[in-house]
Amino acid sequence: MRVLMTAALIVLLSACSTSVVAQERRVTAVSRAAFAKVVEALEQAITDQHLALGCQADPPKGAAARGIAIKDKGTTTVSYMPPPTVFAPYRHPGVRAVAAGLDPIFNATVDQALGGR
């Protein structure tokens, strides 16, 4: 169940266009590590938490494939919608319980990847 629900949630590693309301509910953490290092740390943290990554965006590789260079500014931002926010439209108590259970797991995963933020 944990893997299935995790696969449904996507950890975004780049800025996304979302509504102002959704942006306010977003969890954002900044690291001074390079993007590639943060991606590697997140992948390791996901593995350590016994989770599965269902989808991953990699803006530098996507941009490079199109001949666009992204300059490293010395920080990487990890941003995601917390599970209770993602599942808020589903009012079933079971769904809300799963979301509440996933919230600390997501927090621990990002904390581990970013060295305690």
C-alpha positions as CSV (number, residue, x, y, z in Angstrom):
1,M,0.0,0.0,0.0
2,R,2.9,2.4,0.9
3,V,4.5,1.9,-2.5
4,L,1.2,2.3,-4.3
5,M,0.4,5.6,-2.6
6,T,4.0,6.8,-2.9
7,A,3.9,6.1,-6.6
8,A,0.8,8.4,-6.9
9,L,2.7,11.3,-5.3
10,I,5.4,13.0,-7.2
11,V,8.3,14.8,-5.6
12,L,9.1,17.7,-7.8
13,L,12.6,19.0,-8.0
14,S,11.9,22.1,-10.0
15,A,9.7,25.1,-10.0
16,C,6.2,24.3,-11.2
17,S,3.4,26.5,-12.3
18,T,0.6,26.0,-9.8
19,S,-2.2,28.1,-8.4
20,V,-1.4,30.5,-5.6
21,V,-3.5,28.4,-3.1
22,A,-1.6,25.3,-4.0
23,Q,1.8,27.1,-3.8
24,E,1.0,28.2,-0.3
25,R,0.4,24.6,0.8
26,R,3.6,23.4,-0.8
27,V,6.6,22.3,1.4
28,T,9.8,23.8,0.1
29,A,13.3,23.2,1.3
30,V,16.5,24.7,-0.1
31,S,19.9,23.0,-0.1
32,R,23.3,24.5,-0.9
33,A,24.2,21.2,-2.7
34,A,24.2,20.9,-6.4
35,F,21.1,19.5,-8.1
36,A,22.7,16.2,-9.0
37,K,23.8,15.6,-5.5
38,V,20.4,16.4,-4.1
39,V,18.8,14.0,-6.6
40,E,21.2,11.3,-5.6
41,A,20.5,12.0,-1.9
42,L,16.8,11.9,-2.4
43,E,17.0,8.6,-4.3
44,Q,19.0,7.1,-1.4
45,A,16.5,8.5,1.2
46,I,13.6,7.1,-0.7
47,T,15.3,3.7,-0.8
48,D,16.2,3.9,2.9
49,Q,12.5,4.7,3.7
50,H,11.5,1.6,1.8
51,L,9.5,3.7,-0.7
52,A,9.4,3.7,-4.5
53,L,9.6,6.6,-6.8
54,G,6.9,6.5,-9.4
55,C,8.0,9.5,-11.4
56,Q,10.9,11.9,-11.4
57,A,11.5,15.2,-13.3
58,D,15.1,16.1,-14.2
59,P,15.1,19.6,-15.6
60,P,18.9,19.8,-16.4
61,K,18.8,16.6,-18.5
62,G,15.6,17.7,-20.2
63,A,17.0,21.1,-21.0
64,A,20.4,19.6,-22.1
65,A,18.6,17.3,-24.5
66,R,17.2,20.5,-26.2
67,G,20.5,22.3,-26.2
68,I,19.7,24.5,-23.3
69,A,22.3,25.0,-20.5
70,I,21.1,25.5,-16.9
71,K,23.6,27.4,-14.8
72,D,24.2,26.2,-11.2
73,K,23.4,29.0,-8.8
74,G,24.7,27.0,-5.8
75,T,21.4,25.9,-4.4
76,T,18.7,23.3,-5.1
77,T,15.1,23.6,-4.1
78,V,13.0,20.6,-3.3
79,S,9.3,21.3,-3.3
80,Y,6.3,19.0,-3.0
81,M,2.7,19.0,-2.0
82,P,2.2,17.3,1.3
83,P,0.1,14.1,1.2
84,P,-2.8,15.6,3.3
85,T,-3.0,18.5,0.7
86,V,-2.9,16.1,-2.3
87,F,-5.6,13.9,-0.8
88,A,-7.7,16.7,0.7
89,P,-10.4,16.5,-1.9
90,Y,-11.1,12.8,-0.9
91,R,-13.1,13.1,2.3
92,H,-13.1,9.4,3.1
93,P,-11.5,8.8,6.5
94,G,-9.4,5.9,5.2
95,V,-7.8,8.1,2.5
96,R,-7.1,10.9,5.0
97,A,-5.5,8.4,7.4
98,V,-3.2,7.2,4.7
99,A,-2.3,10.8,3.8
100,A,-1.6,11.6,7.5
101,G,0.6,8.5,7.7
102,L,2.6,9.5,4.6
103,D,3.2,13.0,5.8
104,P,5.9,12.2,8.3
105,I,7.5,9.7,5.9
106,F,7.8,12.5,3.2
107,N,9.2,14.9,5.8
108,A,11.8,12.3,7.0
109,T,12.8,11.5,3.4
110,V,13.4,15.2,2.5
111,D,15.1,15.8,5.9
112,Q,17.5,12.9,5.3
113,A,18.3,14.0,1.7
114,L,19.0,17.5,2.7
115,G,20.9,16.7,5.9
116,G,18.2,17.8,8.4
117,R,17.4,20.9,6.3
